[in-house]
Structures are given as C-alpha cells and as structure tokens.
C-alpha cells in the first residue's frame, strides 16, 4: 500500500465489500482489534464506489 492509503493517525484505510452484512461486521471488528485500520464497509459495488 502507498502513503495515500494512510489516514491522519498513521493507520490504513480499508474498504470491505460484501453482500453479507454479518460477515462485514465480524471482519470489521477483527481488523479494528488487531490493527490500526480505519474500516469502512459497503454491501454492493455501487455503495463502495460512493465511498
């Protein structure tokens, strides 16, 4: 990843995209606990491109 993916706190921004909302929530929690990631989620390609 490049520095353009880093947020102001020095962590990385991650966009998770999946149509299974339960999977997204679990994945988000795991990544937030284990890493310094800013996580955003989307349930469709259209929603992801808006973020």
MDAnalysis code that builds the backbone (N, CA, C; Angstrom):
import MDAnalysis as mda
import numpy as np

u = mda.Universe.empty(153, n_residues=51, atom_resindex=np.repeat(np.arange(51), 3), trajectory=True)
u.add_TopologyAttr("name", ["N", "CA", "C"] * 51)
u.add_TopologyAttr("resid", np.arange(1, 52))
u.add_TopologyAttr("resname", ["UNK", "UNK", "UNK", "UNK", "UNK", "UNK", "UNK", "UNK", "UNK", "UNK", "UNK", "UNK", "UNK", "UNK", "UNK", "UNK", "UNK", "UNK", "UNK", "UNK", "UNK", "UNK", "UNK", "UNK", "UNK", "UNK", "UNK", "UNK", "UNK", "UNK", "UNK", "UNK", "UNK", "UNK", "UNK", "UNK", "UNK", "UNK", "UNK", "UNK", "UNK", "UNK", "UNK", "UNK", "UNK", "UNK", "UNK", "UNK", "UNK", "UNK", "UNK"])
u.atoms.positions = np.array([
    [0.828, -1.174, 0.000],
    [0.000, 0.000, 0.000],
    [0.873, 1.238, 0.000],
    [0.323, 2.294, -0.498],
    [1.067, 3.541, -0.550],
    [0.628, 4.466, 0.568],
    [1.367, 5.549, 0.739],
    [1.017, 6.526, 1.770],
    [-0.348, 7.139, 1.546],
    [-0.862, 7.139, 0.314],
    [-2.181, 7.704, 0.049],
    [-3.285, 6.888, 0.719],
    [-2.980, 5.665, 1.140],
    [-3.946, 4.838, 1.843],
    [-3.907, 5.056, 3.354],
    [-2.943, 5.837, 3.828],
    [-2.819, 6.072, 5.260],
    [-3.726, 7.221, 5.673],
    [-4.328, 7.091, 6.859],
    [-5.146, 8.177, 7.379],
    [-4.280, 9.085, 8.246],
    [-4.865, 10.107, 8.841],
    [-4.119, 11.099, 9.613],
    [-3.429, 10.495, 10.833],
    [-3.954, 9.420, 11.379],
    [-3.364, 8.804, 12.571],
    [-2.220, 7.854, 12.226],
    [-1.906, 7.690, 10.952],
    [-0.829, 6.802, 10.545],
    [-1.296, 5.399, 10.232],
    [-2.571, 5.104, 10.466],
    [-3.116, 3.791, 10.140],
    [-3.539, 3.744, 8.691],
    [-4.071, 2.632, 8.276],
    [-4.522, 2.471, 6.908],
    [-6.037, 2.478, 6.840],
    [-6.551, 2.968, 5.736],
    [-7.992, 2.923, 5.471],
    [-8.276, 1.660, 4.677],
    [-9.317, 0.943, 5.083],
    [-9.698, -0.305, 4.425],
    [-11.182, -0.237, 4.102],
    [-11.533, -0.617, 2.881],
    [-12.933, -0.711, 2.478],
    [-13.253, -2.181, 2.259],
    [-14.138, -2.717, 3.098],
    [-14.596, -4.098, 2.954],
    [-15.905, -4.085, 2.176],
    [-15.999, -4.929, 1.159],
    [-17.214, -5.001, 0.348],
    [-17.680, -6.452, 0.304],
    [-18.917, -6.665, 0.752],
    [-19.516, -7.995, 0.726],
    [-21.018, -7.827, 0.889],
    [-21.791, -8.711, 0.308],
    [-23.247, -8.597, 0.449],
    [-23.761, -9.222, 1.749],
    [-22.895, -9.834, 2.517],
    [-23.257, -10.443, 3.791],
    [-22.890, -9.479, 4.921],
    [-23.892, -8.795, 5.472],
    [-23.639, -7.777, 6.491],
    [-23.024, -8.361, 7.760],
    [-23.389, -9.577, 8.127],
    [-22.816, -10.211, 9.315],
    [-21.315, -10.446, 9.119],
    [-20.941, -10.912, 7.935],
    [-19.524, -11.116, 7.625],
    [-18.769, -9.794, 7.692],
    [-19.360, -8.728, 7.152],
    [-18.716, -7.414, 7.185],
    [-18.469, -6.955, 8.616],
    [-19.460, -7.123, 9.471],
    [-19.332, -6.663, 10.864],
    [-18.256, -7.439, 11.599],
    [-18.233, -8.743, 11.424],
    [-17.212, -9.570, 12.082],
    [-15.824, -9.217, 11.558],
    [-15.694, -9.086, 10.267],
    [-14.401, -8.742, 9.664],
    [-13.925, -7.377, 10.148],
    [-14.846, -6.428, 10.218],
    [-14.511, -5.085, 10.686],
    [-14.000, -5.127, 12.121],
    [-14.683, -5.862, 12.979],
    [-14.271, -5.958, 14.382],
    [-12.886, -6.583, 14.513],
    [-12.635, -7.631, 13.757],
    [-11.330, -8.299, 13.813],
    [-10.222, -7.357, 13.369],
    [-10.418, -6.675, 12.262],
    [-9.388, -5.770, 11.753],
    [-9.155, -4.588, 12.686],
    [-10.192, -4.083, 13.307],
    [-10.027, -2.967, 14.229],
    [-9.290, -3.392, 15.500],
    [-9.525, -4.601, 15.967],
    [-8.874, -5.088, 17.180],
    [-7.400, -5.378, 16.950],
    [-7.074, -5.938, 15.818],
    [-5.727, -6.425, 15.570],
    [-4.797, -5.410, 14.914],
    [-5.349, -4.361, 14.344],
    [-4.535, -3.436, 13.561],
    [-4.992, -2.003, 13.784],
    [-4.200, -1.096, 13.329],
    [-4.538, 0.322, 13.388],
    [-5.179, 0.722, 12.055],
    [-6.327, 0.116, 11.752],
    [-7.010, 0.363, 10.492],
    [-8.281, 1.170, 10.713],
    [-8.551, 2.066, 9.785],
    [-9.844, 2.744, 9.732],
    [-10.682, 1.940, 8.743],
    [-11.744, 1.311, 9.209],
    [-12.526, 0.392, 8.388],
    [-13.834, 1.034, 7.963],
    [-14.141, 0.914, 6.675],
    [-15.447, 1.300, 6.152],
    [-15.998, 0.077, 5.436],
    [-17.313, -0.028, 5.384],
    [-17.926, -1.194, 4.751],
    [-18.950, -0.782, 3.711],
    [-19.197, -1.675, 2.775],
    [-20.217, -1.485, 1.745],
    [-20.787, -2.856, 1.406],
    [-22.082, -2.866, 1.074],
    [-22.724, -4.134, 0.747],
    [-22.932, -4.329, -0.746],
    [-22.455, -3.388, -1.556],
    [-22.561, -3.531, -3.008],
    [-21.456, -2.721, -3.681],
    [-21.220, -3.020, -4.938],
    [-20.232, -2.269, -5.708],
    [-20.664, -0.810, -5.825],
    [-21.943, -0.589, -6.058],
    [-22.431, 0.784, -6.178],
    [-22.190, 1.556, -4.896],
    [-22.469, 0.947, -3.769],
    [-22.246, 1.611, -2.486],
    [-20.754, 1.855, -2.262],
    [-19.928, 0.913, -2.653],
    [-18.482, 1.057, -2.468],
    [-17.913, 2.208, -3.285],
    [-18.407, 2.382, -4.494],
    [-17.877, 3.462, -5.330],
    [-18.290, 4.838, -4.839],
    [-19.281, 4.901, -3.957],
    [-19.709, 6.175, -3.386],
    [-18.837, 6.590, -2.193],
    [-17.991, 5.689, -1.720],
    [-17.183, 5.955, -0.513],
    [-15.803, 6.437, -0.851],
])
